[in-house]
Amino acid sequence: MILSQPEWSLPPRVRAAYTTRQGGISQGPWASLNLGFHCGDDSEAVAENLRRLSDELPASPRWLRQVHGTGLIHLDDWQSDIEADAAWTDRPGQVCAILTADCLPILLAHSDGLLVAAIHAGWRGLAAGVIEHSIAQLPVDPRHLSAWIGPGISQSAYEVSDAVMAEFVDRDPALQAAFEGSRPGHFMADLKAIARHRLIAAELTRIVDAKLCTAAEPDRFFSYRRDQGRTGRQASLIWLETA
């Protein structure tokens, strides 16, 4: 088994999972279960890793070409290499999937199992409003959604410039609390606190933080910041079971 289960209470029809870097065949900085073709890894190794993942799922995941934007798609509209940073489905057997290596994977589930969604939220996506934009487009009352914030970089490992901080604080002064000064012109950013703030603003009340830091666990997770860009990608996935 290469899938880990979130500690997250879900309706009977909903299934969610995430991968670590263990269980694949990639070598070097991509060892071993790298799922990203765009990372510099051997393409045959990535293909085998993806095959192993698909074997544990009801269907192959519908991968997105993530661009740090706010695009949301229904998986009925999916096509290969589609640009989007969020996806949702109300169709059993369709697997929403997000690749990350420090950015936050955010999974959403309706309390009655009517739909599920997955959001890719790095600092650019958070600043652009990917959470609010995605939730606003879902055809349900957001108060019936729960959210899971998966493995991502923690505040202690994520330094940003004052310009990045200004992207958030200039629009929402309350987010000043998510930044701590580190050295002149730089701050330690708490992406998970920002995500939680945005989820609450979107009227979600049930939010679970996995409290998993990609940078702090090199044997378990890929981390773009820790490994200076030479690393793989892990996945967070959610789907509805078939009847």
Summary of the structure (lengths in Angstrom):
residues: 243
radius of gyration: 17.1
end to end distance: 23.3
largest distance: 56.8
contacts: 842
relative contact order: 0.21
helix: 27%
strand: 28%
